Amino acid sequence: MSITLTNFWGLLGGLLVLAYLANRFAYRTHVPDVVVLLLCGIALGPGLHWIDAGRFPEVARGVGTLALILILFSAGLELDIRHARKQFAAGSVLAVLSYALTMEGVHLFCAHVLGMGRMASLLAGAALACMSGSIVLPMLEQMNLGPELKTTLVIESAFGDGLGALVVGVLLSLVAEGVASRSSGQAILGGMVLQSVFHFLVGFVIGVGTGFLWSRLLRKILDHRFWQALSFGALLIVFSGTHAVGGSDLFAVMVFGATLANLLGPDSVLRGLELEFNSVNEGIQILSFHSELAFLVRSFFFVLLGAMIQFRGLRRQLLPSIGLLLVILAARALSVQMSRVVWRGRKSHELELATVLIPRGLITAVLALEVIQAKPKELMFLPSLTFALILLTNGLGLVATVRAKQAEGSSSASSG
């Protein structure tokens, strides 16, 4: 079918209806909506040939990055630091351990099993190591877990996206500077650590500073129309401005959202200082507006990603993806066991759920498209591999949800 402008708008409207139905289907069956959207993309692209995937790589990168900005900002808005401070250490330790061990495991697998070069395997590891908070958070809402464990996993998922984007950004800057071609592995690691700390600090300072300033400015514009659209513009400026000065742009976005959430709520610091806002909960309004935008952009991205998949490449990457899944599971199990030092008292079935709840999604796909630009010849297989891992890990997430339901039923029966 030829895509005219009229057909495009009709297709976009149909995709939004499809995304809504997929979301409701996921709520009832616990099948992640990302799986439904990806399969629909396959049907529209390589299946029916309604979408020419060759036109969309750059569009997909832009749409995916925008969706990631909105999702991380929403995750920051939902992060109440005062209520989560007891699980903050556990969630952050688990996030760092899980990401670092998974990245190293994927790096070694790609280097020694797939025969990839050092920097290409590091880039693949950095992109594939991070879980998708946009998928984990809805799954956690459907699970009857203890509040401590749920908060720990929420904090981990909130940090995971920013951590993955930070490490990939550092590696890409090292490639651009030519460090990879003339340095040892130890020098690369040292450069990663130093640049990561620098990017982290710059993003944190900008996120907190702009969040405080914007929370004060909202007092003057809340009575005017379109203030939420103006907040969206401020969000994009924070992202691009942080990137321009060399900070972690996605981390700054999340910190910006968390700062606003903890300054705009009914128990905010500003209210304690008698810097009153209107009686309307501004934080909830901002969260609702940006969540709707994220739903729109995220749905469009996954359909585009599915349309870009080639069946030949998917079949070729099936065995490597299964091998990588086993590596990711082993690294996750090790990180869960190691991090038990800071989150004691968890039951065995809760540890099992934390181990298999490793879905890949938006952040993985976006970062995979980013790293391909640095090593296009060595990483052209990465979209198909990423697609396969998204399906496999979301299948594990479905198993985790079913297991949680069974554990809930068993506990209810025993108490009865």
N, C-alpha and C positions, 0 to 999 in steps of 0.2 A: 504494500500500500504506500502511495506517495504521501509524504508528510507535508501538507499545506499548512498555512497558519491556522485555518479553521480546524483542520484535523488535529493539530498540535494541542489547541485549547480543549478540544473534546477529549483527547487522550489524557491530558493532565487532569481534567475533571474526573474521568473514569478512574485514574490512578488514586486520586484522593478518596473516592468512594471505596475502592478496593482496600486502601490502607486502613480506613475506618473499620471495614468488615474484618480485615485480618487482625486488627487490634481486639475486636470483640471476640473473634474466634480464639485468639490467644488467651483471653481472660477466661473463657469457658473450658478450653481443652488443655491449657498450659503449654501449647506448642508456640514457641516464640514467633511473633509476627514477622520477624526478619526472614525466617525460612519461607513463609508464604510469599513475601514480597520478592525474594530472590527467585523463587520458582516461577512467579508471574513474569519477572524480567526475562527469564530463559524462554518462556512461551512467546513473549512478544518479540524477542530478538532472534536467537538462532532457531526457534520453533516456527513462528509465523512470518518472520522477516518483516515485521511492521516497524521495527526500530533498527536503523543502521548503526551498529555499535562503533564503527570506524570513525564516526563524527564526534564521539562523546568522551574520549579520555580526559581532555582538558576540562570539559564541562563537569565531568564527574568529580574531578579533583576539587574544583571550585565549590560545587554543591556540597560535597562531603566535608570540606573544611568549614563552610558556613554552618552545617548541621552540627559539627563538632563544637564550634564556638557556642552555639545555643545550648547544647546539651551540657557542656561543662559549666556554663553560666547558671543554668537551672540547678545543676548539682551543687554549686556553691550556695545558691539561694536556699537550698534545703538543708544545708549543713549548719546546725545550731551548735556552735562551739561550746557554749556553756553546758548544754545537756550531754554533749558527746565527749567531754574532756576525759572521763574515766576510761573510755575505750579508744581514745585518740592514739595512745602509744601502741596499743595492740594492733589497730588498723593500719597505722603507718609502718610499723615493723613488718607486718605480714605483706603489705604492698611492696616494700623495698625488697624483701627476701624473695618473694614469689617472682617479681620481675627480674631480679638479677640472676637467680638460678635458672629460670626459664630461658632468658636471653643467652646465657652461657651454654646451656644444653642444646638449644637450637643452633647456636653458632658452631659448636663441635660437630653436630650431626651434619650440617650443611658442608662443613669443611672436609670431614673425613669420609662421610658416606656419599654425599652428592658431588664431592670434588670441586667445590667452589673456592674462590680466592678468599684471602683473609678479610678484607674490607667488605666484600659482597656478602659473606656469611655473617659478619657482624651487623650489617644493615638489615639482612633478613631476620636475624635474631631479635634485633631491637623492634622491628615492626610486628613480628608475630608473638612477642612475649607478653603484650599487654592485653588484659581482659577488657570487655566492653561494659562500661558502667551503664550505658543506655539499655542494655539487656539484663544485667544483673539486678538493677534496682526494681524493675517490674516483677522479676522472679521472686525477689525477697518479699515483696508485698503479698505474694500468694502463699508464702510459707509460714507456718506457725512455729517460728523459732523463738528462743529466749531473747529478751531485749538486748542483753549484752552482746550475744553473738551477732544478732542482726545489725546492731549499731557498728560493730567491728567490721563486718563485711561491707556496710554502706560506706564507711570511711575509706576502706581499702579501694572500693570501686571508684570513689570520687578522686582519690589520689592516683589511681592506676592510669587513667587517660592522660593526665598531665605529665606523669612520669615518663610514659612512653613517648609522648610528643617531645619532651625535653631531651631525652637520650638520642632520639632520631635526629633532632635538630643539631645537637652537638656533633654527631657523626657526620652529618652532611656538611657542616662547617669545616670539619677536619679534612674531608675529601676535597672541598673547594680550595683549601689552603695548601693542598699537596702533602699534608702530614703523613697520610697513609702510605704513600709511595716511598718515603725515605726514612721512616721511623720503625722501631721495633714495637712488638706488642706491648711491652711495659710502658714505652713512651706514649703510645696511643691511649692506654688506660689512664696514665697520669693526666694527659690532655683532656680526656673525657671528664675526669673527676673535677679538675680545676674549672673547666668551662661550665660544667653542670652547676657547681656551686655559684659561680658568677651569674649565670642565667636565672637560677633559682632566686637569688637575692634581689636582682633587678626586677624580676616579675613580681615578687612579693611586695617590694616597696611601692611599685607603681600600682598594683592592685589595691593595697590598703589605702594609699594616698588618694587615688581617684575615687575609691568607694566612699571615703569620708567626705570628700568635697561634693560628690554627687548626692549623697544623702542630705547634705545641707542645702544644696540647690533645689532639691525636690520640694522643699518647703515653699518656694516661691512660684513653682509652676504646677502644683497639684490641682489648682482650680482652673487650669487652662486645658483646652482640648489637645489631644495627641501627645500628652506627656510620656506615654509609654513608647510611642514611636521615637520620641527624642531620646529615651533611655536606650533603645536599640541602637540609635546612632552613636551614643556615648560608648556602648559596648564595642562597636566596631572600631572606634577611635582608640580605645584602650588596647585592643588586639594589635592593630597596625602600628600604633605608637610604640608599644613594647617591643615589637619585632624590629622597628627602625633603630632603637637604641641598643639592641643586642640582648634583650631579656627573653625569658620564656613566655611567649605570647599566650599560649593556651593556659599555662599556670596562672598568669596574671588575670585572665578572664575568670577563672574559678575563684581566685582570691577576691576579685572585685565583687562577684556575686555573694561570697560568704561575708564580706565586710558589710554589704548592703543588708543582708539578711539579719545580721547581728546588730545593726543600727536602726532598722526600720520596724522591728517587731514590737509587740506590746510590752515586752520586758527589756527593751533595748537600753544600751548605755546612755544614749542621747535623752531618752525619756527620764532616766534617773538623774540626769543633769538639768532636767526641766527644759530641754529643748524640744518642745512639743510639736508634733505633726497633727494633721487632721485625724479624725477618729477612724477613718477608713484604714484598713491594714494595707499599706502600700506594698509591703513585701509580697503579700499574697497576690495582689493584682499584677505586679511585675512578673512573678513566677508563672501565673496563668497565661499571660500574653506571650512570653518567650517559649513556654512549653508548647503552645499551639503552633508557633512558628517552627519549632524544632520538629514537631510531628510532620508538618508539611514537607520540609526540606529533607528530613531523614528518609521519609517514604519514597520520595522521588529518587534519592541517591541509590537506595537498594535495588529499585527496579532497573535503574541504569546499569548498576553493577552486574545484575543478572543478565542483562542484554549483552554485556561485553564478553561473557563467558563463551569459550569455544569447547564443544564436546570433545574434540580430539585432545586438547590440552588438559581437560579435566580427567579423561581416562589415563593420560600419561602420568598425571600427578597423584593418582589414587594411592599407590603403594607408598611414595614418599610422605604423603599426608598422614597415613596411618602410622608410619614410623615416627613422624613429628608429634602426633597425638600422644604416643606412648612416652616420648621424651618430656612433653609438657606435663603429663600426668605425674611422672616420676619427680620432676622438679617441684610441682605443686605439693605433692605429698610430703616431700622433704621440707619445704618451707613451712607447711602447716605444723609439722612436728617440731621444728626448730623454734617457731614463734610461740609455742605453748608456754614458754617461760613467762611471757607477758600477758597471756590470756588463759589462766588456769581455770580448772573446774568445769571444762566442757565435757559433755557426754560423748560416747564413741560415735553415735549416729550423727551428732552435730559435726564432729571432725570429718566424718565421711562426706557429709554434704558440703562442707567447706572445701574439701579436696576435689570433688568432681564439678563444682560450680565454677567453671572456667570458660564461659562463652566468649568467643571472638565475634566482633561485629563491626560497627562503624569505624572506630578508631583504628582497628587493624587494617581495614580496607583502605582508609585514607592514607595511613602511613605507608602501606605497601605501594600505593600509587606514587607517593613522594619519593621513596628510595629508588624506584625504578629509574627516575630521572638521573640519578648519580651513576648508576651502573646498568645502563639499558641492555647491553649485550648479555651480561651475566644473570640478570634478574627478570628477563622477559617472561619466564615461567611463573613468576610470583602471583599474578592475579588468579590463575587457575588453582594454585596451591592454597592461596588465601581463601578462595571460595570453598574449596573442599574442607579446610579446617573450620570455617564458619559453620558449615552444615554439621560436621562431626561434633564439635564442641557444644553446639546448641542442642544436639541430640542428647549429649551427656547432661545438659541443663534440664532437659525434659525428664530424664531419669531421676535427677536430684529432686525435682518438684514432686514426682510421683512418690519417691521414697519419703519425702517430708510428710506427704498426705498419709502414707501408711503408718509412719511413726506417730502422727497425730491421732489416727484411729486406734492404734494399739494402746497409747497412753490413756485415751478416753475410755476404752473398754476396761483397762485395768483399774482405773479410778472408779468406774461404775460398779 
